[in-house]
Amino acid sequence: MQKNIEELESLSAEDKKRLAVTGLEVDSFNRCGSFFQIDQEIVYSSCEYEGIEILTLEGALAKYAWMEQYYWKLVEKDRDEYTRYVAQQAHPKGYVVIAKKGSKNVLPLQTCLFLAHESIQHVHNIIIAEEGAELHLISGCASSASTQHGAHYGVTEFYVGKNAQISTTMIHTWGREIEVYPRSAARVEENGTFLSNYVAMSPVKNVQMYPVAELVGEGAVARFNSVVVAMPGSCLDLGSRAILSAKDTSAELISRAITRGGTMIARAHILGEVEDTKGHIECKGLILEDGIIHAVPEIEGWVTGTELSHEAAVGKIAREEIEYLMSRGLDEDEATATIIRGFLDVKIEGLPDMLQKQIDAAIDAAESGF
Amino acid sequence: MLRIEDLHVEIGGREVLHDINLHISEGETHVLMGPNGSGKTTLIRTIMGFGDYHVTGGAILYRGRDITNLPIHERARYGIGLMFQRPPTIAGLKLGKMLVATSGNRPEEVAEYAAAMNMAEFLDRDINAGFSGGEIKRSEVLQLMIQQPDFVMLDEPESGVDLENISLIGSAIAKLLEKDRHIVSRHKSGLIITHTGYILDYIETDGGHMMCDGEIRCHGNAREMLQLIKAKGYRECIECKKI
C-alpha cells in the first residue's frame, strides 16, 4: 500500500527527517495504516486492513456506545494534573484502534503525534485487541526543530483480549525544551501478551512515565523494554510496573540507560499477587559523562509461589574492554562506540523483524554520536 | 620482524620486566616458557601496548619501526595480533558484530571463517559470555583470522581446551602462521606462551626463551627446553642464569 500523507509535504526537510527517525513512513509503505496528528489537528487516519479499524477518539465515542466501557477505565482521570488536563478537554483528541477477533497485522499500524506550534498537545488513545488478535503498533512522537517550548500529555489505554497480542513500539524525538507526560496502562487477559518498547535518544527537557500492565488472565505476559540516552539538560524519569494477578502470568522489565550528562531515573516494579507467577527486572546503566543514573528496581511478592528477581548495574565502560577491541585494530573512539552500541542492543522476544530493525535504526541514527 | 632491546617495564611503580632482549625474524615462530608470574604475559601485553604496562627503558622495534609508545590500535594495524588467555566479556556486543567491525572491507569472510572454527552459532552471542574454555580459544583464533596479523602472539592457546578442540585450534594457528608454506615464502611470525607444549604438536617452532623473575634467562631449542622442564621442573631454571 502506498498513500502519501499530504500534510507532511508542507513540513521542512529537517522535520521530515526527525519524523523518519521515529519510524514514520510518509508513503505508508510497509504499514497497514496510519494516524497522524499535528498539534491538535488530526490530519490523517486510515487503515485499509480489513480486521483493524482506526478511528479518532471522538469518532469512536460517537460510533460505538460500548466504547464508554474502555474510556478512562485503566487510567484515572484524577491521577494527576496531566490526566485532569486531558479529561477536561471538550474535544478530546487521539485515536482508537480496534483489532477485531482473530485479526493479525503483518505490517504494523503507524501513529504519529507531532508537536509543531502549540504549547500543549494532548491525546487520549485506546487500543483494543479482541480475542485471538495480533496487533503491532509503531508510535512516533516528535516536535518540530523550530519548536522551542511545549508539552505533550498523552493518555493511552491498552486492552489485550484472551489469546491476543499487542506490541507497541514508541520512538521519541522531542526538542530540548519539550516536556512529555505519557500516562499509560494495559489490561491483559488470559494468555494475552503485551509488549511495550520505548526508545528515546535525543535531548528533551522532561519525560515522566510509569506505565502499568495488569495481568488479570491466566498465562498473560507483559514485557517492557526501554533504550534511552539522557543528554545534558534532560531529565528522564521512566518506569514500568507489572501486576501479576492471575496464575501463570509473567513479566519482564528491561531498561538500558546511558547518561551523557543528563538525569535518568529507571524505575521498575513487579507485584506478584498470586502463586505460580514470575517476574524479572533488569536495569543497566552506563555513565559516559558526569550525570545521574538512579535505578529503582522493586519486587514485591504477596504469596508463596511467586518468583521475582532483579538485577541492576550502573557503571562505566571497562578499560579492559576498550583495549580488547583496540587490539583488533579499532581506535579508542571506534572501540567505545562499538561497545556502547552493543550495550544498547536489546533483542525483543516476539517482536516482528521489521519493528526490531526500526528500533535498531533509531538507535543507529542517534544524534548523540554513536 | 620484532626486536626488543634492553626493555624495562613497570606496573604500578614496580619494575616487573628487567632488561629484556629478544629477536624474532620474519617467518619464525618462537616459544616463551617460564613459571607462573615470571613475566611472560606481561611481555606480550607490553608488546601489544596495554595501558597498565609502562616502559621505563629500552625499545620495541617492529619491522624496523620504534613502536614503544604507539597506541594499541596502531600496533594492531601495523600487523601485530594477540590471542588472549582470558579475554573480557563484553555484555551486549555480539561476536558477529565485533568481527564485522574489525574486518575492514571483508565482512563477507566472517561467516566463512566462523564456520571453519565451528563458531557460526556464536555470532549472535555476547562476546565471551558463558563461553567454555575451548569456545573462548576458538573465538580468539577466529578474531585473528579476520584480523590477519603478520606477527601473532598466543598466550597459552591450549589452556582449558579439550583434545578435539586443540586439534582444530592448533591447525588454524598453523595456518595463521603460514606453516603450510615453504620457509622461504613464509612471512608471518609468532610468539607462543605455553606451559604444556601440546600446541607444539601442530606448530613447528624456531626458538625458545625461558623467563624467570622478569628476565629472559636462556635461549635454545623449544622442544628440548620443554622436555627439560617436564623432567626437572623450573627449579634449575630459577637457579641458573645462562645468559
Interface residues (C-beta under 8 A of the other chain):
Chain A: R256 K284 A318 R319 E320 E321 E323 Y324 L325 M326 S327 R328 G329 L330 D331 E332 E334 A335 T338 I339 R341 G342 F343 L344 D345
Chain B: M48 F50 G51 P71 I72 H73 A76 R77 G81 L82 F84 P87 P88 I90 A91 G92 L93 K94 K97 M98 A101 T102 G104 D126 Q143 I146 Q147
